[in-house]
Amino acid sequence: MSTFSIFLVLIVVVAFLLVVVIMVQNPKGGGLSSSFGGGGSQQVGGVKKTSDFLDKSTWALATLLLVLILLSNIAIGNTDNIQESKALDLESSSTTSQPITIPTKSPVPQTENLDQ
């Protein structure tokens, strides 16, 4: 499995987790945090901690996704250089063993001017 494939799998997993965490949140206070108990005064910070956890996990997953994308771009660049150098090696070996022939054009005959 190549480095890029590993990064691709990690990016898909992190993106899925990010979607799940974002969908659990509700900006109007009706998401997962509101389902843990009825009133805010009855619980000792449980709802607030859940909201903070979801907020921090969103930022962490978004940062991790950005870092993985940047690292996969570097991994793609490294594989392109390797493939390009192999292609250049093949091209240089094929050009040295076979002579290049350039077809020559025959001169186009001049036609007489018919507008006289």
N, C-alpha and C positions, 0 to 999 in steps of 0.2 A: 504494500500500500504506500503510495507516494505521500510526501509531506503535504502537498496541496489537498489530497483526498482527506487526510486527517483534519486539516483546517476546515474543509468544507463540511464534514460531519459535525465538528464542534460548532460551527456557525449555525447550522440548521437546529441543533439542540438548544443553543442559547437563544436563538430567535423564537423558538417554540415556547421556551420558558418565559421569555419576555412578554409574549402575547398572553400567556396564561396569567402572569402577574398583573398586567395592565387590565385584563378583563375582570379580574377579581375586584379591582378597585372601583369605587363609584365616587365621582367628585361631589355628589350631593349628600354624601354620608350614608348611603344605603347599601354599600357593598358588603364585603365580608366582615368589615369591622363593626357594622351595625347589627349583625346577626349574633354577636357574642354578648348577649345580655340586653335588657331593655333600656334602662336609664344609665346615664353616665355617672350619676352620683352613687349608684349601688355597687359598681365595680371599682376595684382599686387600680385604675389605670390600664385595664386589660384592652379596652378599645383603642386607647391612644397608642399603646405599644404595638398593636396589630397594624394600625395605620402607619406608624413610623417604620415598622419592619417592611411593609409593602413598598413604602416610598424609598427606603434605602436599597431594597432588593431591585427595584426598578432602575435606579441609578447605577447600581453595581453591574447588573446584566447589560445595560446599555453601554457602559464603559467597556465591559468585557467583549461585547459584540464589535465595537469599534476597533479595539486592539486586535482581535482575531482577523478582522477584515484587512487591517494594515499588514499584519504578519503574513496573511495568505497572499497579498500582493507582492511581498518580498519573495515568497516561495515561488510564485509564478515567474518572477523576474529571473530567479536563479535557474529554473528549468528551461526558460527560453534561451538563456545564454549557452547552456549546455547543448541544446538542440541546434542552435545557430552555429556553434563551433563545429558540431558534427557535420552539419550541412556544408559549411565552408570547407572542411577537410575532404568531404566527398566530391565537392565541386572542383577543388584544386587537383585532386587525383585524377578526375575524369578529364579535365582540360589538358593535363600534361601528357596523357597517354594517347589522346586523339587530336589530330590537327583540325583546326577550325577552317572551314571553307565558306567564303562569303560569295553569294551569287552576284554576278555582275549583270547590270541592266544593259540591254541592247539599246542603242539610240533610237528614239522615236522618229520616224520619217516625217519630214515637213510636208504639209499639205498646201496646195495652192490656194490663194485667196480668191474666193468665188464672188466677192462683192464688187468686182471691178465694173 
